[in-house]
């Protein structure tokens, strides 16, 4: 008899559970999430208790920071080093080879135009040659990137994917009792925005003199093209402007975070707990990214200085040999030696 009515009674209890008001329920009874992370949550809380953290430090906040740093060291830094080495391979192997093949490509394009008997004025022929030259160089560059395994799209996309936020990062901090009080001054969101903006603007802090000169020359060429009436898109400026807007937008998102507040109210916890834990995670991750960017830029600066020093030292013997006087057979010195 009991087994006969067990399913019905279970369904009645389940229905009554969802019909009762949520205000009187405990935290464990009212929690409902679209992903079950109880095991990971309990493990995280046990880790916060087990770590030898000083009593004066907030245990959960310190654990969030430590877990963020360790996660970035384990997942993002290796991909960043991998991306940097691919970038160096493109600069040291692909671009020099492409520059050396430039005259050959230009000659081949000119021969193709002669075989096709392309006619027109001098300016029209130059425009056709320039257009075909760009297409041929782009195709050859793509082949070299594939040969040396340093495609720019993969080099840029893979490290960015390691920085994308996931629901796991938000849900794993929903029960942090030490972060129940939000910051009324919005210090963490503002700090998050400034750190993100510094990460965008710090790319110019470690530029060499040669890079600055090339940038000035490129700016002059862009101004000349604009004066001629040409329209073109500068991807670097577009990306940098978008990142600046994202830096400002992160302040607003970190201050309000409507999606996190909705998830928190659905779960039944205060929104400030979720808000502050996620913002603390973002601030820690952004700070780690800023320090990582500085270290990688300094590494790049030292590498370029070393390469320029090697290039100057290798060109010095050639300069000395070219500047040394050459004694011809008909010179007075040779004639005097012959007379002796």
C-alpha positions as a Markdown table, in Angstrom:
| # | Residue | x | y | z |
|---|---|---|---|---|
| 1 | Unk | 0.0 | 0.0 | 0.0 |
| 2 | Unk | 2.8 | 2.4 | 0.8 |
| 3 | Unk | 4.6 | 1.6 | -2.4 |
| 4 | Unk | 1.4 | 2.2 | -4.3 |
| 5 | Unk | 0.8 | 5.7 | -3.1 |
| 6 | Unk | 4.5 | 6.7 | -2.8 |
| 7 | Unk | 4.8 | 8.3 | -6.3 |
| 8 | Unk | 1.6 | 10.3 | -5.7 |
| 9 | Unk | 2.6 | 11.5 | -2.3 |
| 10 | Unk | 6.0 | 12.4 | -3.7 |
| 11 | Unk | 4.5 | 14.5 | -6.5 |
| 12 | Unk | 2.2 | 16.2 | -3.9 |
| 13 | Unk | 5.1 | 17.1 | -1.7 |
| 14 | Unk | 7.1 | 18.4 | -4.7 |
| 15 | Unk | 4.1 | 20.5 | -5.8 |
| 16 | Unk | 3.6 | 21.9 | -2.3 |
| 17 | Unk | 7.3 | 22.7 | -2.1 |
| 18 | Unk | 7.1 | 25.1 | -5.0 |
| 19 | Unk | 3.7 | 26.5 | -3.9 |
| 20 | Unk | 4.9 | 27.6 | -0.5 |
| 21 | Unk | 6.2 | 31.2 | -0.1 |
| 22 | Unk | 10.0 | 31.6 | -0.6 |
| 23 | Unk | 10.4 | 34.1 | 2.2 |
| 24 | Unk | 10.3 | 31.5 | 5.0 |
| 25 | Unk | 12.6 | 29.0 | 3.3 |
| 26 | Unk | 16.1 | 28.5 | 4.3 |
| 27 | Unk | 18.9 | 29.2 | 1.8 |
| 28 | Unk | 19.5 | 25.6 | 0.9 |
| 29 | Unk | 15.8 | 24.9 | 0.2 |
| 30 | Unk | 15.2 | 27.9 | -2.0 |
| 31 | Unk | 18.4 | 27.6 | -4.1 |
| 32 | Unk | 17.6 | 26.7 | -7.8 |
| 33 | Unk | 20.2 | 27.1 | -10.5 |
| 34 | Unk | 20.4 | 26.1 | -14.1 |
| 35 | Unk | 23.7 | 24.4 | -13.5 |
| 36 | Unk | 24.4 | 22.2 | -10.5 |
| 37 | Unk | 27.7 | 23.2 | -8.9 |
| 38 | Unk | 27.2 | 22.0 | -5.4 |
| 39 | Unk | 30.3 | 19.8 | -5.3 |
| 40 | Unk | 32.5 | 22.5 | -6.7 |
| 41 | Unk | 31.0 | 25.1 | -4.4 |
| 42 | Unk | 31.5 | 23.0 | -1.3 |
| 43 | Unk | 35.1 | 22.3 | -2.4 |
| 44 | Unk | 35.7 | 26.0 | -2.9 |
| 45 | Unk | 34.4 | 26.8 | 0.6 |
| 46 | Unk | 36.4 | 23.9 | 2.1 |
| 47 | Unk | 39.5 | 25.3 | 0.4 |
| 48 | Unk | 38.8 | 28.7 | 1.9 |
| 49 | Unk | 38.6 | 27.3 | 5.3 |
| 50 | Unk | 41.6 | 24.9 | 5.0 |
| 51 | Unk | 44.1 | 27.5 | 3.6 |
| 52 | Unk | 46.5 | 29.0 | 6.2 |
| 53 | Unk | 45.1 | 32.5 | 5.7 |
| 54 | Unk | 45.8 | 35.0 | 8.5 |
| 55 | Unk | 42.7 | 35.6 | 10.7 |
| 56 | Unk | 42.9 | 39.4 | 9.9 |
| 57 | Unk | 42.4 | 38.6 | 6.2 |
| 58 | Unk | 39.0 | 37.9 | 4.7 |
| 59 | Unk | 39.1 | 34.2 | 3.9 |
| 60 | Unk | 36.7 | 34.0 | 1.0 |
| 61 | Unk | 38.0 | 37.2 | -0.7 |
| 62 | Unk | 41.6 | 36.0 | -0.4 |
| 63 | Unk | 40.6 | 32.6 | -1.8 |
| 64 | Unk | 38.9 | 34.3 | -4.8 |
| 65 | Unk | 42.1 | 36.3 | -5.5 |
| 66 | Unk | 44.3 | 33.2 | -5.1 |
| 67 | Unk | 42.1 | 31.0 | -7.3 |
| 68 | Unk | 42.0 | 33.8 | -10.0 |
| 69 | Unk | 45.7 | 34.2 | -10.1 |
| 70 | Unk | 46.4 | 30.5 | -10.2 |
| 71 | Unk | 43.8 | 30.0 | -12.9 |
| 72 | Unk | 45.3 | 32.7 | -15.0 |
| 73 | Unk | 48.8 | 31.2 | -14.5 |
| 74 | Unk | 47.6 | 27.8 | -15.5 |
| 75 | Unk | 45.4 | 28.6 | -18.4 |
| 76 | Unk | 46.1 | 32.1 | -19.8 |
| 77 | Unk | 49.9 | 32.6 | -19.4 |
| 78 | Unk | 50.8 | 29.5 | -21.5 |
| 79 | Unk | 48.6 | 30.5 | -24.3 |
| 80 | Unk | 50.0 | 34.1 | -24.2 |
| 81 | Unk | 53.5 | 32.8 | -24.4 |
| 82 | Unk | 52.5 | 30.5 | -27.3 |
| 83 | Unk | 50.9 | 33.5 | -29.1 |
| 84 | Unk | 54.0 | 35.7 | -28.5 |
| 85 | Unk | 56.3 | 33.0 | -30.0 |
| 86 | Unk | 54.0 | 32.7 | -33.1 |
| 87 | Unk | 54.2 | 36.5 | -33.4 |
| 88 | Unk | 58.0 | 36.5 | -33.2 |
| 89 | Unk | 58.1 | 33.7 | -35.8 |
| 90 | Unk | 56.1 | 35.9 | -38.1 |
| 91 | Unk | 58.3 | 38.9 | -37.6 |
| 92 | Unk | 61.6 | 37.1 | -37.8 |
| 93 | Unk | 60.9 | 34.6 | -40.6 |
| 94 | Unk | 57.8 | 35.5 | -42.6 |
| 95 | Unk | 58.2 | 39.2 | -43.0 |
| 96 | Unk | 61.9 | 39.2 | -44.0 |
| 97 | Unk | 61.3 | 36.5 | -46.5 |
| 98 | Unk | 58.2 | 38.4 | -47.9 |
| 99 | Unk | 60.3 | 41.6 | -48.2 |
| 100 | Unk | 63.0 | 39.8 | -50.1 |
| 101 | Unk | 60.5 | 38.3 | -52.5 |
| 102 | Unk | 58.8 | 41.7 | -53.1 |
| 103 | Unk | 60.9 | 42.6 | -56.2 |
| 104 | Unk | 60.3 | 39.2 | -57.7 |
| 105 | Unk | 56.6 | 39.4 | -57.2 |
| 106 | Unk | 56.5 | 42.9 | -58.7 |
| 107 | Unk | 58.4 | 41.7 | -61.7 |
| 108 | Unk | 56.1 | 38.7 | -62.2 |
| 109 | Unk | 53.0 | 40.9 | -62.0 |
| 110 | Unk | 54.6 | 43.3 | -64.6 |
| 111 | Unk | 55.3 | 40.3 | -66.9 |
| 112 | Unk | 51.7 | 39.1 | -66.5 |
| 113 | Unk | 50.4 | 42.6 | -67.4 |
| 114 | Unk | 52.6 | 42.5 | -70.5 |
| 115 | Unk | 51.4 | 39.1 | -71.5 |
| 116 | Unk | 47.8 | 40.2 | -71.1 |
| 117 | Unk | 48.6 | 43.4 | -73.1 |
| 118 | Unk | 47.1 | 45.7 | -70.5 |
| 119 | Unk | 46.7 | 49.2 | -72.0 |
| 120 | Unk | 46.1 | 52.6 | -70.4 |
| 121 | Unk | 47.8 | 55.8 | -69.3 |
| 122 | Unk | 50.8 | 55.7 | -66.9 |
| 123 | Unk | 48.6 | 56.5 | -63.9 |
| 124 | Unk | 46.1 | 53.7 | -64.8 |
| 125 | Unk | 48.9 | 51.2 | -65.4 |
| 126 | Unk | 50.4 | 52.1 | -62.0 |
| 127 | Unk | 47.1 | 51.7 | -60.3 |
| 128 | Unk | 46.5 | 48.2 | -61.9 |
| 129 | Unk | 50.0 | 47.1 | -61.0 |
| 130 | Unk | 49.6 | 48.3 | -57.4 |
| 131 | Unk | 46.3 | 46.5 | -57.0 |
| 132 | Unk | 47.6 | 43.3 | -58.4 |
| 133 | Unk | 50.8 | 43.6 | -56.4 |
| 134 | Unk | 48.8 | 43.9 | -53.2 |
| 135 | Unk | 46.8 | 40.8 | -54.0 |
| 136 | Unk | 49.9 | 38.8 | -54.9 |
| 137 | Unk | 51.7 | 39.9 | -51.7 |
| 138 | Unk | 48.6 | 39.1 | -49.6 |
| 139 | Unk | 48.4 | 35.6 | -51.2 |
| 140 | Unk | 52.1 | 34.9 | -50.7 |
| 141 | Unk | 51.9 | 36.2 | -47.1 |
| 142 | Unk | 49.0 | 33.8 | -46.4 |
| 143 | Unk | 51.1 | 30.9 | -47.8 |
| 144 | Unk | 54.1 | 31.8 | -45.7 |
| 145 | Unk | 51.9 | 32.1 | -42.6 |
| 146 | Unk | 50.6 | 28.6 | -43.2 |
| 147 | Unk | 54.1 | 27.3 | -43.9 |
| 148 | Unk | 55.5 | 28.7 | -40.6 |
| 149 | Unk | 52.3 | 28.0 | -38.6 |
| 150 | Unk | 51.8 | 31.5 | -37.5 |
| 151 | Unk | 48.4 | 32.6 | -38.8 |
| 152 | Unk | 47.4 | 36.0 | -37.2 |
| 153 | Unk | 43.8 | 35.0 | -36.7 |
| 154 | Unk | 44.7 | 32.0 | -34.6 |
| 155 | Unk | 47.4 | 33.9 | -32.8 |
| 156 | Unk | 45.0 | 36.6 | -31.7 |
| 157 | Unk | 41.9 | 34.5 | -31.1 |
| 158 | Unk | 43.2 | 31.7 | -28.9 |
| 159 | Unk | 44.5 | 34.0 | -26.1 |
| 160 | Unk | 41.3 | 36.1 | -26.2 |
| 161 | Unk | 39.2 | 33.0 | -25.7 |
| 162 | Unk | 40.9 | 32.3 | -22.4 |
| 163 | Unk | 39.7 | 35.6 | -21.1 |
| 164 | Unk | 36.0 | 35.1 | -21.9 |
| 165 | Unk | 33.8 | 35.0 | -18.8 |
| 166 | Unk | 31.8 | 31.9 | -18.1 |
| 167 | Unk | 28.7 | 31.1 | -15.9 |
| 168 | Unk | 31.0 | 28.9 | -13.8 |
| 169 | Unk | 33.0 | 32.0 | -12.7 |
| 170 | Unk | 29.8 | 33.7 | -11.5 |
| 171 | Unk | 28.0 | 30.8 | -9.9 |
| 172 | Unk | 30.9 | 29.6 | -7.9 |
| 173 | Unk | 30.8 | 32.7 | -5.7 |
| 174 | Unk | 27.0 | 32.9 | -5.0 |
| 175 | Unk | 27.3 | 31.8 | -1.3 |
| 176 | Unk | 30.3 | 34.0 | -0.2 |
| 177 | Unk | 29.1 | 35.4 | 3.1 |
| 178 | Unk | 32.0 | 37.8 | 3.5 |
| 179 | Unk | 30.9 | 39.8 | 0.5 |
| 180 | Unk | 27.3 | 40.6 | 1.5 |
| 181 | Unk | 28.0 | 44.3 | 1.9 |
| 182 | Unk | 28.3 | 46.2 | -1.4 |
| 183 | Unk | 30.7 | 49.1 | -1.8 |
| 184 | Unk | 28.5 | 52.3 | -1.8 |
| 185 | Unk | 31.3 | 54.3 | -3.4 |
| 186 | Unk | 31.7 | 51.9 | -6.4 |
| 187 | Unk | 35.4 | 51.7 | -5.8 |
| 188 | Unk | 35.9 | 48.3 | -7.3 |
| 189 | Unk | 33.9 | 49.0 | -10.5 |
| 190 | Unk | 35.8 | 52.2 | -11.1 |
| 191 | Unk | 39.1 | 50.5 | -10.4 |
| 192 | Unk | 38.1 | 47.8 | -12.8 |
| 193 | Unk | 37.5 | 50.4 | -15.6 |
| 194 | Unk | 40.8 | 52.2 | -15.0 |
| 195 | Unk | 42.8 | 49.0 | -14.9 |
| 196 | Unk | 41.2 | 47.8 | -18.2 |
| 197 | Unk | 41.9 | 51.3 | -19.7 |
| 198 | Unk | 45.5 | 51.1 | -18.5 |
| 199 | Unk | 45.8 | 47.7 | -20.2 |
| 200 | Unk | 44.7 | 49.2 | -23.5 |
| 201 | Unk | 46.9 | 52.3 | -23.3 |
| 202 | Unk | 50.1 | 50.7 | -22.0 |
| 203 | Unk | 51.0 | 49.3 | -25.4 |
| 204 | Unk | 52.8 | 52.6 | -26.2 |
| 205 | Unk | 54.8 | 52.6 | -23.0 |
| 206 | Unk | 57.4 | 50.0 | -24.2 |
| 207 | Unk | 57.8 | 51.2 | -27.8 |
| 208 | Unk | 61.4 | 51.5 | -29.2 |
| 209 | Unk | 62.6 | 54.5 | -31.1 |
| 210 | Unk | 62.4 | 52.6 | -34.4 |
| 211 | Unk | 58.8 | 51.7 | -33.7 |
| 212 | Unk | 57.9 | 55.3 | -33.0 |
| 213 | Unk | 59.6 | 56.4 | -36.2 |
| 214 | Unk | 57.8 | 53.8 | -38.2 |
| 215 | Unk | 54.5 | 54.9 | -36.6 |
| 216 | Unk | 55.2 | 58.6 | -37.5 |
| 217 | Unk | 56.0 | 57.5 | -41.1 |
| 218 | Unk | 52.8 | 55.4 | -41.3 |
| 219 | Unk | 50.8 | 58.4 | -40.0 |
| 220 | Unk | 52.3 | 60.6 | -42.7 |
| 221 | Unk | 51.4 | 58.0 | -45.4 |
| 222 | Unk | 47.8 | 57.8 | -44.0 |
| 223 | Unk | 47.5 | 61.6 | -44.1 |
| 224 | Unk | 48.7 | 61.6 | -47.7 |
| 225 | Unk | 46.1 | 59.0 | -48.7 |
| 226 | Unk | 43.4 | 61.0 | -46.9 |
| 227 | Unk | 44.5 | 64.1 | -48.8 |
| 228 | Unk | 44.2 | 62.2 | -52.1 |
| 229 | Unk | 40.6 | 61.4 | -51.2 |
| 230 | Unk | 41.1 | 57.7 | -50.4 |
| 231 | Unk | 38.9 | 56.0 | -47.9 |
| 232 | Unk | 40.3 | 53.2 | -45.8 |
| 233 | Unk | 39.7 | 51.6 | -42.4 |
| 234 | Unk | 42.4 | 51.4 | -39.7 |
| 235 | Unk | 41.8 | 48.2 | -37.8 |
| 236 | Unk | 44.1 | 49.1 | -34.9 |
| 237 | Unk | 42.4 | 52.4 | -34.2 |
| 238 | Unk | 39.0 | 50.7 | -34.4 |
| 239 | Unk | 40.0 | 47.9 | -32.0 |
| 240 | Unk | 41.6 | 50.4 | -29.6 |
| 241 | Unk | 38.5 | 52.7 | -29.6 |
| 242 | Unk | 36.3 | 49.6 | -29.0 |
| 243 | Unk | 38.5 | 48.6 | -26.1 |
| 244 | Unk | 38.3 | 52.1 | -24.6 |
| 245 | Unk | 34.5 | 51.9 | -24.8 |
| 246 | Unk | 34.6 | 48.5 | -23.2 |
| 247 | Unk | 36.7 | 49.9 | -20.3 |
| 248 | Unk | 34.0 | 52.5 | -19.6 |
| 249 | Unk | 31.2 | 49.9 | -20.1 |
| 250 | Unk | 32.8 | 47.6 | -17.6 |
| 251 | Unk | 32.3 | 50.2 | -14.9 |
| 252 | Unk | 28.6 | 50.4 | -15.6 |
| 253 | Unk | 28.2 | 46.6 | -15.8 |
| 254 | Unk | 30.2 | 46.1 | -12.6 |
| 255 | Unk | 28.1 | 48.7 | -10.9 |
| 256 | Unk | 24.6 | 47.4 | -11.9 |
| 257 | Unk | 25.1 | 43.9 | -13.4 |
| 258 | Unk | 21.4 | 43.3 | -14.1 |
| 259 | Unk | 21.9 | 39.7 | -15.3 |
| 260 | Unk | 23.8 | 38.7 | -12.1 |
| 261 | Unk | 21.2 | 40.4 | -9.9 |
| 262 | Unk | 18.4 | 38.5 | -11.7 |
| 263 | Unk | 20.2 | 35.3 | -11.3 |
| 264 | Unk | 20.8 | 36.1 | -7.6 |
| 265 | Unk | 17.2 | 36.9 | -7.0 |
| 266 | Unk | 16.1 | 33.7 | -8.7 |
| 267 | Unk | 18.5 | 31.7 | -6.6 |
| 268 | Unk | 17.2 | 33.5 | -3.5 |
| 269 | Unk | 20.5 | 35.1 | -2.3 |
| 270 | Unk | 21.2 | 38.8 | -2.0 |
| 271 | Unk | 22.4 | 40.4 | -5.2 |
| 272 | Unk | 25.2 | 42.2 | -3.4 |
| 273 | Unk | 26.9 | 38.9 | -2.6 |
| 274 | Unk | 27.0 | 37.9 | -6.3 |
| 275 | Unk | 27.8 | 41.4 | -7.4 |
| 276 | Unk | 30.8 | 41.9 | -5.1 |
| 277 | Unk | 32.2 | 38.4 | -5.7 |
| 278 | Unk | 32.1 | 38.7 | -9.5 |
| 279 | Unk | 33.5 | 42.2 | -9.4 |
| 280 | Unk | 36.3 | 41.1 | -7.1 |
| 281 | Unk | 37.1 | 38.3 | -9.6 |
| 282 | Unk | 37.0 | 40.8 | -12.5 |
| 283 | Unk | 39.3 | 43.3 | -10.7 |
| 284 | Unk | 41.8 | 40.5 | -9.8 |
| 285 | Unk | 41.8 | 39.1 | -13.3 |
| 286 | Unk | 42.2 | 42.6 | -14.9 |
| 287 | Unk | 45.1 | 43.4 | -12.6 |
| 288 | Unk | 46.8 | 40.2 | -13.4 |
| 289 | Unk | 46.3 | 40.9 | -17.1 |
| 290 | Unk | 47.8 | 44.4 | -16.7 |
| 291 | Unk | 50.9 | 43.0 | -15.0 |
| 292 | Unk | 51.2 | 40.3 | -17.6 |
| 293 | Unk | 51.0 | 42.9 | -20.4 |
| 294 | Unk | 53.7 | 44.9 | -18.8 |
| 295 | Unk | 56.0 | 41.9 | -18.5 |
| 296 | Unk | 55.4 | 40.8 | -22.0 |
| 297 | Unk | 55.9 | 44.3 | -23.4 |
| 298 | Unk | 59.2 | 44.6 | -21.5 |
| 299 | Unk | 60.2 | 41.2 | -22.8 |
| 300 | Unk | 59.5 | 42.3 | -26.3 |
| 301 | Unk | 61.4 | 45.6 | -25.8 |
| 302 | Unk | 64.5 | 43.7 | -24.6 |
| 303 | Unk | 64.2 | 41.3 | -27.5 |
| 304 | Unk | 64.1 | 44.1 | -30.1 |
| 305 | Unk | 67.0 | 45.9 | -28.5 |
| 306 | Unk | 69.0 | 42.8 | -28.6 |
| 307 | Unk | 68.2 | 42.2 | -32.3 |
| 308 | Unk | 69.0 | 45.8 | -33.2 |
| 309 | Unk | 72.4 | 45.5 | -31.4 |
| 310 | Unk | 73.2 | 42.3 | -33.3 |
| 311 | Unk | 72.2 | 43.9 | -36.6 |
| 312 | Unk | 74.4 | 46.9 | -35.9 |
| 313 | Unk | 77.4 | 44.8 | -34.8 |
| 314 | Unk | 77.1 | 42.6 | -37.9 |
| 315 | Unk | 77.0 | 45.6 | -40.2 |
| 316 | Unk | 80.0 | 47.2 | -38.6 |
| 317 | Unk | 82.7 | 45.0 | -40.3 |
| 318 | Unk | 81.1 | 45.6 | -43.7 |
| 319 | Unk | 81.2 | 49.3 | -43.1 |
| 320 | Unk | 84.9 | 49.1 | -42.1 |
| 321 | Unk | 85.8 | 47.0 | -45.1 |
| 322 | Unk | 84.0 | 49.4 | -47.5 |
| 323 | Unk | 85.6 | 52.5 | -45.9 |
| 324 | Unk | 89.2 | 51.1 | -46.1 |
| 325 | Unk | 91.2 | 52.5 | -49.0 |
| 326 | Unk | 91.7 | 50.2 | -52.0 |
| 327 | Unk | 95.2 | 50.2 | -53.5 |
| 328 | Unk | 95.2 | 49.9 | -57.2 |
| 329 | Unk | 98.0 | 48.4 | -59.2 |
| 330 | Unk | 98.8 | 51.8 | -60.8 |
| 331 | Unk | 99.0 | 53.7 | -57.5 |
| 332 | Unk | 102.2 | 55.4 | -56.5 |
| 333 | Unk | 102.7 | 53.1 | -53.5 |
| 334 | Unk | 102.7 | 50.0 | -55.7 |
| 335 | Unk | 105.0 | 51.7 | -58.3 |
| 336 | Unk | 107.5 | 52.6 | -55.5 |
| 337 | Unk | 107.5 | 49.0 | -54.2 |
| 338 | Unk | 108.1 | 47.7 | -57.7 |
| 339 | Unk | 111.1 | 50.0 | -58.2 |
| 340 | Unk | 112.6 | 48.8 | -55.0 |
